[in-house]
Amino acid sequence: MVASRLAKRLLHYGLQTYGQYYQLLNSGRHPHEFQLMVNILTTNETYFFREPKHFEFLQDQIIKSWRGDNFRLWSAASSTGEESYSIGMTLAEGLGMRKWEVFGSDVNTEVVATAQRGVYLMDRLDNMEKRYLDKYCLKGVRSQDGYFRVDEKIRSRISFDQINLKTTLPRNLGQFDVIFLRNVLIYFDTETKQDIVQRVISALKPGGYFFISHSETLHSIKTELSMVTPSIYKKPCK
Ligand SMILES: C[S@@+](CC[C@H](N)C(=O)[O-])C[C@H]1O[C@@H](n2cnc3c(N)ncnc32)[C@H](O)[C@@H]1O
């Protein structure tokens, strides 16, 4: 997979071997190439309301009884933004005009830019209920036919930025009530998983919830979290 994804970069530079590409990356002559390579190598599959049970849990078990003053949620591998906007629509339903915000981040700069635009093909609607489309999305007309844009009332509460989960988190990240880290741990070995989970949950408030995918597990990972239900964990209250 790595070889086939990088083959077009070798072609672009007229290189014969991956060793030559490696040297080019290290030469300092093409400063943007490293990020380009990262963007090519990441797998960004995602869709709206993926794993619907998580959105039900968020709504019924967390939001309904929420009594704080600013609900903060981090989608820590947000890809092209569908997860963050699905969360945004769920929060808008449950919290309405109360104060809430979603922060989405990803290592891939191209998907971060797509997420910031918030424009999607109509045939990418996937699990989104029609009433959400009517309430929170604007359907494109004329040259935008076939696309929709997430409405400003949702977009204004959601921000995106690049974060590599393998490195120190930004100082100004703050603390979150809920963190989604779904469908990304599968790409790492146990040691890296341990390191990433530890780093990410350091940004989770005491009593906060941590979501991974149903197809992932924290079995081999040591954490202070306790499992609420498979794929959903809770940080102990102080
Ligand atoms: C398969 S997508 C999952 C998207 C979404 N969370 C979901 O479940 O639908 C995995 C995302 O993790 C991102 N990713 C991979 N390694 C990362 C890293 N070290 N730091 C931050 N994001 C990373 C990829 O760029 C990709 O967008």
The ligand as an SDF file (V2000), in Angstrom:
LIG
                    3D

 27 29  0  0  0  0  0  0  0  0999 V2000
  -10.1190    6.2430    8.9890 C   0  0  0  0  0  0  0  0  0  0  0  0
  -10.0520    7.9410    9.4250 S   0  0  0  0  0  0  0  0  0  0  0  0
  -11.2370    8.0170   10.7510 C   0  0  0  0  0  0  0  0  0  0  0  0
  -12.0710    9.2660   10.7070 C   0  0  0  0  0  0  0  0  0  0  0  0
  -13.1830    9.3420   11.7620 C   0  0  0  0  0  0  0  0  0  0  0  0
  -12.6420    9.4200   13.0870 N   0  0  0  0  0  0  0  0  0  0  0  0
  -14.1390    8.1930   11.6480 C   0  0  0  0  0  0  0  0  0  0  0  0
  -14.1570    7.3200   12.5070 O   0  0  0  0  0  0  0  0  0  0  0  0
  -14.9000    8.1550   10.6720 O   0  0  0  0  0  0  0  0  0  0  0  0
   -8.4940    8.0350   10.3030 C   0  0  0  0  0  0  0  0  0  0  0  0
   -7.9200    9.4430   10.3600 C   0  0  0  0  0  0  0  0  0  0  0  0
   -6.8190    9.4400   11.2840 O   0  0  0  0  0  0  0  0  0  0  0  0
   -5.8680   10.3600   10.8110 C   0  0  0  0  0  0  0  0  0  0  0  0
   -4.5510   10.0980   11.4250 N   0  0  0  0  0  0  0  0  0  0  0  0
   -3.6920    9.0960   11.1550 C   0  0  0  0  0  0  0  0  0  0  0  0
   -2.5700    9.2280   11.8810 N   0  0  0  0  0  0  0  0  0  0  0  0
   -2.7290   10.3390   12.6420 C   0  0  0  0  0  0  0  0  0  0  0  0
   -1.9040   11.0090   13.5900 C   0  0  0  0  0  0  0  0  0  0  0  0
   -0.6980   10.5640   13.9110 N   0  0  0  0  0  0  0  0  0  0  0  0
   -2.3800   12.1380   14.1700 N   0  0  0  0  0  0  0  0  0  0  0  0
   -3.6290   12.6140   13.8430 C   0  0  0  0  0  0  0  0  0  0  0  0
   -4.4380   12.0280   12.9480 N   0  0  0  0  0  0  0  0  0  0  0  0
   -4.0020   10.8970   12.3490 C   0  0  0  0  0  0  0  0  0  0  0  0
   -5.8820   10.1460    9.3030 C   0  0  0  0  0  0  0  0  0  0  0  0
   -5.3580   11.2510    8.5900 O   0  0  0  0  0  0  0  0  0  0  0  0
   -7.3690    9.9130    9.0230 C   0  0  0  0  0  0  0  0  0  0  0  0
   -8.0230   11.0840    8.6100 O   0  0  0  0  0  0  0  0  0  0  0  0
  1  2  1  0
  2  3  1  0
  2 10  1  0
  3  4  1  0
  4  5  1  0
  5  6  1  0
  5  7  1  0
  7  8  2  0
  7  9  1  0
 10 11  1  0
 11 12  1  0
 11 26  1  0
 12 13  1  0
 13 14  1  0
 13 24  1  0
 14 15  1  0
 14 23  1  0
 15 16  2  0
 16 17  1  0
 17 18  1  0
 17 23  2  0
 18 19  1  0
 18 20  2  0
 20 21  1  0
 21 22  2  0
 22 23  1  0
 24 25  1  0
 24 26  1  0
 26 27  1  0
M  CHG  2   2   1   9  -1
M  END
$$$$
